[in-house]
Amino acid sequence: MTDCTSDACITCGDVAVAMRVIEVDDERCLALCETAEGERSTVEIALVDAGPGDEVLVHAGTAIA
Amino acid sequence: MRFVDEFRDAELGRALAGEILSIVEPGRHYKVMEVCGGHTHSIYKYGLDDLLPANVELVHGPGCPVCVIPMGRVDDGIALAHQPGVIFTCFGDMMRVPGSDGSLLDAKAAGADIRMVYSPLDALRIAKANPDREVIFYAIGFETTAPSTALTLKRAKAERVANFTCMCNHVTIVPPLRALLDSPDLRLDGFVGPGHVSTVVGARPFEFIPADYGKPIVVSGFEPLDILHGVHMILRQLAEGRCEVENQYKRVVPYDGNPRALQVMAEVFELRPHFEWRGLGFISHSGLKLSEAYADLDAERRWTVPGVRVADPKACQCGEVLKGVIKPFECKVFGSACTPERPIGTCMVSSEGACAAYYNFGRFAREREVV
């Protein structure tokens, strides 16, 4: 379980994380993204126009900007 | 890192602090509320209040979604988690929020299959991987998080994932702000507006604050210089006799928000007639539920939840903290009976909670001496 008391918990509240788009699956509106620390995860990109190399702001697995 | 490093520049921060000092009126006490828990967290993480003049007081608002969940809704979630065959999924902070008889973490220890997820999409993946089980996602959050839940529900409906439901606790930011402004025991001079909520809803919904209440609001980002700049813009408005919505976080927040996010929320959710907020009571049209088109995915329709209203513990003063009436360290149980390891109140649970922010960044020791 994430230690939510030590620093911001990205899953809750108004916290969002900047990630770079690596690869886009247009059909499923999903993208493989990477944080500055190199952590990769699959992100919903239905709410933004984003392509490989773009920086997106990700909150709870969804790019909101 | 772009958009981060340049907003943590200490020299610029000190220069901005000097600018702030030059525009405040000596002898006038300024009370500025940061609406969002993310701001509270940054303010204490970076010690920003130490850079402000003594007569500029930052008051912490109700913008931490975990902190405003009432005990009864936690109990409802625990009741669902104990249903046979259910996999109950929720965000990490939610696991430790105390209900009337323990937390979700306690329920997990007692045998309920409760799993932490990082996104609603993770919960849907668990549902697809376990077609013989019922998977419930316990959704919390303001408009920042609601689009993510909405997209996942749309995906579940489109892919006909029949064993996935959502217990919706999403809330909206404008009604509690109006309730706070109507509160007779609160005098505020302005607001630092929520940055990422505004990414979705835009800055426009906050126009009622200057129009109806005569207070300035500046939507601000979360890096140290963003917050200092936001406070500076509020104080400048006050110094110049202006009162309007300004957007400090233009690099992320469009004035009209994200239309795709607003559209998907409008499709999947509808407003509840009223919703209970911890410490603030029932607020009209402040909570979201699933719309009729998504009724099949509503956990509260698939199962019966107790729905019992539970009063907050008497010792806990989260309500006053959430309204900015008292500082966390002024609560009777702060740092003694209530700590992040054994929280009594929700404000001590979430990293965005004002009490946890005070506790974790050592703010209580010095301020207690002052008291």
Interface residues (C-beta under 8 A of the other chain):
Chain A: M1 T2 C4 T5 S6 D7 A8 C9 I10 T11 C12 G13 D14 V15 A16 A18 C29 A36 S41 T42 E44 A46 L47 V48 E55 L57 H59 A60 G61 T62 I64 A65
Chain B: M1 R2 F3 V4 C36 G37 G38 H39 H41 K45 G63 C64 P65 V66 F91 G92 D93 M94 M95 R96 M116 V117 Y118 S119 P120 L121 D122 I140 G141 F142 T144 T145 P147 S148 T149 L151 T152 P194 G195 H196 V197 T199 V200 F222 V252 V253 N258 R260 A261 V264 P340 E341 V349 S350 S351 E352 A356 N360
